[in-house]
Amino acid sequence: MRRLLACLLATSAASLGVGACDSPTAITADVGSVVALDSLRTADAAALPCCTVDTAGGRVTIVGGTLTFRNNAHYTDTAFTPGGAMSAACVTEVPNGAFIHANGLVTVGDSVAYLVIPCHVGTYTFALSQRLDFNGGSSRTVTVTVSSGAYAWKRDTLSLAGGAVGALAVTLSVDTVVVVAAGHTYKFQAVAVY
């Protein structure tokens, strides 16, 4: 029953479905530490929790989601920085006088702001948190991986190669990442990683 309800969001014609019930292509490269984490704010322009789907067995509601970026655990392009040796893909230049916030947002003066993903390449995972409310009155929250794979970032451009679901359309604006997957729009806002 739990698996059935978890899959309903992905298969119901009236749902906010995004793909198959099984997790898409697993990440094959070794993954390193989290370098950025964005938190889902809206799905199809509706604030969370939202997008409830009624089913014969209960209800499925999106209550959250994350877009997580990780650096590659192994690399051959070593760069030496004041912080020590690291992957050259994780060395990012910012303008003199810029302030880098904990969530990767860079501000320069009062008029310029943009989001920095600390590593230019790596892996990502896009997951939704769903609350399953069963007809008997019980409920459970599950996490469903929508897409995972490799990413590439260059200022103002982010590419997500989505494995089984294909490449995802992405736009960046200040501290916001908008992802379009299977015709649905998900808006993430950068949050600090501690």
Secondary structure, 3 states (H helix, E strand, C coil): CHHHHHHHHHHCCCCCCCCCCCCCCCCCCCEEEEEEEEEEEEECCEECCEEEEEECCEEEEEEEEEEEEEEECCCCCEEEECCEEEEHHHCCCCCCCCEECCCCEEEECCCEEEECCCCCEEEEEEEEEEEEEECCCCEEEEEEEEEEEEEEEECCEEEEECHHHCCEEEEEECCEEEEEECCEEEEEEEECCC
